[in-house]
Amino acid sequence: MTATPLSFGMVGGGQGAFIGAVHRTAAIMDGQARFVAGALSSTPRKSLASGRELGLPDDRNYPTWQEMLARESARPPHDRIDFVSIVTPNHAHFEPANAFAAAGFNVVLDKPMVMNSAQASQLAATTAKTGVVFAVTYNYTGYPLVKRAAELVRTGAIGPVRKVFVEYHQGWLATRLEAGGQKQADWRTDPKRAGAGAIGDIGSHAENLVATITGLEIEQLCADATTFVPGRAIDDDASVLLRFKGGARGVLTCSQVCVGEENNLSIRVYGENGAIAWRQENPNELWLSPREGSKRLLTRGGPEAGPIAAAATRIPPGHPEGFFEAFANIYRGVAEAIHAKREGRAPAGLATQFPTVHDGARGVRFIERVLDSTARGGAWLAF
Ligand SMILES: NC(=O)c1ccc[n+]([C@@H]2O[C@H](COP(=O)([O-])OP(=O)(O)OC[C@H]3O[C@@H](n4cnc5c(N)ncnc54)[C@H](O)[C@@H]3O)[C@@H](O)[C@H]2O)c1
C-alpha cells in the first residue's frame, strides 16, 4: 500500500445518521484516506452544522451534494476529493452516485445500490464509460473469515455445494417504530424512500453473502414476502427458495420482526464432502465440518486462517475484530484500486475483492424478483 493518503468527501451521514460515522471511521482506519469535504444532510442548514461539528473546513463544507460536485470539479485535479462516499437513504443513491461517477469521481455507495434495475444499468454504463472505481458496501464481504469461507468453498474443501441456508434476522421493527418518527425506521418503512423493506435492507446482504462465499448463480427463485406489522406499507419479512445453476438449492430468510434477534446474519453451506458455518454476531469464528472427520473451529488470525484472510486481519486472534474492520477492508481495497488505476498497474489483493457495480446491480435484481414472485403468489421465476 502506498503512503499517500487519498482525500474523500461524503454525501449523507450528518447529525443523527447511522452508517456515515461507520464509513468515516473505516475509511481512515489504515491511514489511507482523509475526510476533507461533505454535504452531510438533506437540508443545507443541517449539512453545514454537521460538517462544522466534524471539523470540515468552511470552503469544503457544502450545503448540497450538487454544490459539492460543482465546486470540487472546479478545483485543480490534484486538489479534488479522490473519492466520494454516499450514505444517504436508498432513494437518494442514484442521482449523486451517477453524477459523481459521470464527472470522473471514484464512488463508494452503500446498499442497496439503487431503487430499480433501470437505474442499475445506467450506473453500470456510466462507470464503464468513465472508468471510475466503484464500490458497493456489502460490508460483510470484508470479514476475514468470510474471505476464508469463500476460499474454502471455491477451492473444493467441502466438495460441490448441495444446499445453502442463509438468514438475516432482526427484531427492531417488530412494532410500528416508524410511527414515532425514529429516523432510521422512518425512511426504511416508506416505499418511496426505501424501495423495498426487509428484503432490500437486509435480504440483499444475505444474497450477497451467498454469492460471495459460494460463487453460485441463482437460476430461479420463489418468494413469499409479507408485512406483519399493521399499518406498515412495506415488507418486514420474507422467505425465499433458491435454485442455483448446477443444481444446488438454497433457503434465504430475512425478517425485521423476529423479536430478540439483533443482527443475526448467518450462513451454512453444505457440500458433498463437508460444510462450513459462519455467523456475523461471532465473526471471528468459522466452523469447518469435513464429512469424514471431526468438525473444527477456524479462528481469525489462527493457524488455519490462510493468507487471504490474514491480509484482511489487523490484530492477533483472541482480540475481537468486527464490523468497523470489515468495512475498513472494503475501503483499503478501494484505496488500493484507486492507486493502481493511477499508476497504470493491475489491482491486487483487497482491491480485487470489494463488491462492484455488478454486485450492486445483481442485488437490485434480486430484490425485484423476490417482490415479483410474491406478487404472483409465490411463483417460481427465472432470475
Ligand atoms: N452496509 C451496511 O451495513 C448498512 C448499514 C446501515 C445502513 N446502510 C445503508 O446506508 C444508507 C443510509 O442508512 P442510515 O441508516 O445511515 O440512514 P440515516 O437515516 O441514519 O442517515 C441518512 C443520512 O443521509 C442524509 N441525507 C438524506 N438525503 C440527503 C441528500 N439529498 N443529501 C445529503 N444528505 C442526505 C440524512 O440527512 C442523513 O444524515 C442506506 O442506503 C442504508 O441501506 C448500510
Ligand as a Chemical Component Dictionary entry (heavy atoms), coordinates in Angstrom:
data_LIG
# 
_chem_comp.id                   LIG 
_chem_comp.type                 NON-POLYMER 
_chem_comp.pdbx_formal_charge   0 
_chem_comp.three_letter_code    LIG 
# 
loop_
_chem_comp_atom.comp_id 
_chem_comp_atom.atom_id 
_chem_comp_atom.alt_atom_id 
_chem_comp_atom.type_symbol 
_chem_comp_atom.charge 
_chem_comp_atom.model_Cartn_x 
_chem_comp_atom.model_Cartn_y 
_chem_comp_atom.model_Cartn_z 
_chem_comp_atom.pdbx_ordinal 
LIG N1  N1  N 0  -23.841 -1.729 4.848  1  
LIG C1  C1  C 0  -24.494 -1.669 5.988  2  
LIG O1  O1  O 0  -24.295 -2.466 6.884  3  
LIG C2  C2  C 0  -25.516 -0.593 6.213  4  
LIG C3  C3  C 0  -25.982 -0.339 7.495  5  
LIG C4  C4  C 0  -26.888 0.710  7.661  6  
LIG C5  C5  C 0  -27.330 1.431  6.573  7  
LIG N2  N2  N 1  -26.874 1.122  5.314  8  
LIG C6  C6  C 0  -27.329 1.894  4.154  9  
LIG O2  O2  O 0  -26.800 3.206  4.262  10 
LIG C7  C7  C 0  -27.739 4.150  3.828  11 
LIG C8  C8  C 0  -28.039 5.143  4.965  12 
LIG O3  O3  O 0  -28.607 4.450  6.058  13 
LIG P1  P1  P 0  -28.614 5.084  7.535  14 
LIG O4  O4  O 0  -29.197 4.050  8.417  15 
LIG O5  O5  O -1 -27.293 5.641  7.864  16 
LIG O6  O6  O 0  -29.673 6.261  7.326  17 
LIG P2  P2  P 0  -29.848 7.548  8.228  18 
LIG O7  O7  O 0  -31.250 7.988  8.046  19 
LIG O8  O8  O 0  -29.342 7.297  9.611  20 
LIG O9  O9  O 0  -28.869 8.619  7.560  21 
LIG C9  C9  C 0  -29.063 9.131  6.258  22 
LIG C10 C10 C 0  -28.352 10.464 6.143  23 
LIG O10 O10 O 0  -28.451 10.906 4.771  24 
LIG C11 C11 C 0  -28.812 12.293 4.798  25 
LIG N3  N3  N 0  -29.433 12.668 3.521  26 
LIG C12 C12 C 0  -30.639 12.344 3.025  27 
LIG N4  N4  N 0  -30.812 12.889 1.814  28 
LIG C13 C13 C 0  -29.675 13.594 1.537  29 
LIG C14 C14 C 0  -29.242 14.371 0.447  30 
LIG N5  N5  N 0  -30.007 14.538 -0.625 31 
LIG N6  N6  N 0  -28.007 14.943 0.503  32 
LIG C15 C15 C 0  -27.220 14.769 1.585  33 
LIG N7  N7  N 0  -27.572 14.020 2.652  34 
LIG C16 C16 C 0  -28.790 13.436 2.618  35 
LIG C17 C17 C 0  -29.725 12.421 6.006  36 
LIG O11 O11 O 0  -29.881 13.772 6.388  37 
LIG C18 C18 C 0  -28.936 11.575 6.995  38 
LIG O12 O12 O 0  -27.877 12.343 7.549  39 
LIG C19 C19 C 0  -28.953 3.372  3.362  40 
LIG O13 O13 O 0  -28.891 3.172  1.971  41 
LIG C20 C20 C 0  -28.824 2.044  4.074  42 
LIG O14 O14 O 0  -29.418 0.972  3.383  43 
LIG C21 C21 C 0  -25.981 0.141  5.139  44 
# 
loop_
_chem_comp_bond.comp_id 
_chem_comp_bond.atom_id_1 
_chem_comp_bond.atom_id_2 
_chem_comp_bond.value_order 
_chem_comp_bond.pdbx_ordinal 
LIG N1  C1  SING 1  
LIG C1  O1  DOUB 2  
LIG C1  C2  SING 3  
LIG C2  C3  SING 4  
LIG C2  C21 DOUB 5  
LIG C3  C4  DOUB 6  
LIG C4  C5  SING 7  
LIG C5  N2  DOUB 8  
LIG N2  C6  SING 9  
LIG N2  C21 SING 10 
LIG C6  O2  SING 11 
LIG C6  C20 SING 12 
LIG O2  C7  SING 13 
LIG C7  C8  SING 14 
LIG C7  C19 SING 15 
LIG C8  O3  SING 16 
LIG O3  P1  SING 17 
LIG P1  O4  DOUB 18 
LIG P1  O5  SING 19 
LIG P1  O6  SING 20 
LIG O6  P2  SING 21 
LIG P2  O7  DOUB 22 
LIG P2  O8  SING 23 
LIG P2  O9  SING 24 
LIG O9  C9  SING 25 
LIG C9  C10 SING 26 
LIG C10 O10 SING 27 
LIG C10 C18 SING 28 
LIG O10 C11 SING 29 
LIG C11 N3  SING 30 
LIG C11 C17 SING 31 
LIG N3  C12 SING 32 
LIG N3  C16 SING 33 
LIG C12 N4  DOUB 34 
LIG N4  C13 SING 35 
LIG C13 C14 SING 36 
LIG C13 C16 DOUB 37 
LIG C14 N5  SING 38 
LIG C14 N6  DOUB 39 
LIG N6  C15 SING 40 
LIG C15 N7  DOUB 41 
LIG N7  C16 SING 42 
LIG C17 O11 SING 43 
LIG C17 C18 SING 44 
LIG C18 O12 SING 45 
LIG C19 O13 SING 46 
LIG C19 C20 SING 47 
LIG C20 O14 SING 48 
# 
